[in-house]
């Protein structure tokens, strides 16, 4: 038996001396150095007591060394557990207590606080890596040999645990196997036409599936290269674009780049592909980007539990407001959320998926895992959507965002689309707020352009005749910015909490 994931990565290395990573400071890492570095870190983890199946929790800033730790975990047969750098010590106590990692890797500034909670959870060692990739773990790795015998792991062997955001309750650890990650990477390399000649501009965080398992793994499986930025910076991105062929980003990347004077057709003419995900891309952003650069952004749809499920086509219409078609090997259907009955084309229901990309279940939550799968193996995503007459998948919102007002179902995205089309509106979020008469009152939170003279009455007047009466907002509020998480998703739970007493005071 081989180490399923790393054996595949190793088999697709184009040439040992080829550069895999280059940082803005000019540091480079070849594929040979990548393998050697991962070997040193794997040896270091083993000396710290890590055994096959053990978890290694990592909360560090983005660095080349952090990527090496991920690959070291794969090679050592350990389970990589990346944690959002925004999590506080109090939040980390839950994750460390739940996952019971053997080793925790953190920023040096957090070592003292984390050590206290790690001791209670039985963690053997707390090591450090700073944003430069230096720290106690790096020191230990540098003293280790590069040679490492990869631990055999089957295709269904556990490779990573990623915790969901937990906006509606306790965070759940999604268990991802070697084959979950490998199959999805292979599908995306083929679907998005990645080759060894590609240079990916990587400005995403690597504690999330987008930056780690999509961007990084796709580059590895293609044998390509990455320009590895510590974070998204519009000036830096514009400066590096001439050296890249592809970029993966969240919608915020594209809206901010559209505000940059350096974004022109000339600056992007050599680019092959712009991908957007992790949050819905506004149709207006899609249109404005194409008008400005001549490129149609390719939007796709994935989840922590499933990696990528669908994608707009590489060749063919990339339809704004849709997430395209199921990827090869992925089955997708729309069902009634309660009964599980498969719905006809065009009807809105819960999206369900099945394929080698779908996770093994939730860590130590067998009942929750069983509840999220149908008897025939389809995973219930919790996302509401429909499939149009051309086969394109449309996401209309999360099941938890569905508004039930006066007994009627209201899908926020439909109303948001109408509000976003009003001149002077940048974007909007529609939520349901407790209402004494209707159960929930449809409420709109709007970001307007600085020079717009819009007020609540103007928005409501613009919606007259465009939406059924029960869909129309009962109130409209204006804010400077919508609250978002680190991947750009609007945090409607915060908006609901802010306005929870609006109609019941």
Secondary structure, DSSP 8 states (H G I E B T S, - for coil): --BHHHHHHHHT-S-TTSEEEEETT--EEEHHHHHHHHHHHHHHHHHTT--TT-EEEEE----HHHHHHHHHHHHHT-EEEE--TT--HHHHHHHHHHH--SEEEE-GGGHHHHHHHHHHTT-SEEEE--TTS-SHHHHHHHTS-S------B-TTSEEEEEE---TTSS--EEEEEHHHHHHHHHHHHHHTT--TT-EEEE-S-SSSHIIIIIIIHHHHHHT-EEEE-SS--HHHHHHHGGG-SEEEE-HHHHHHHTT-TT--HHHHTT--EEEE-SS---HHHHHHHHHHHS---EEEEEETTTEEEEE--SSS---TT---EE-TT-EEEEE-TTT--B--TT--EEEEEESTTS--EETT-HHHHHHTB-TTS-EEEEEEEEE-TTS-EEEEEEGGG-EEETTEEE-HHHHHHHHHTSTTEEEEEEEEEEETTTEEEEEEEEEE-TT----HHHHHHHHTTTS-GGGS-SEEEE-SS--B-TTS-B-HHHHHHHTTTTTT-
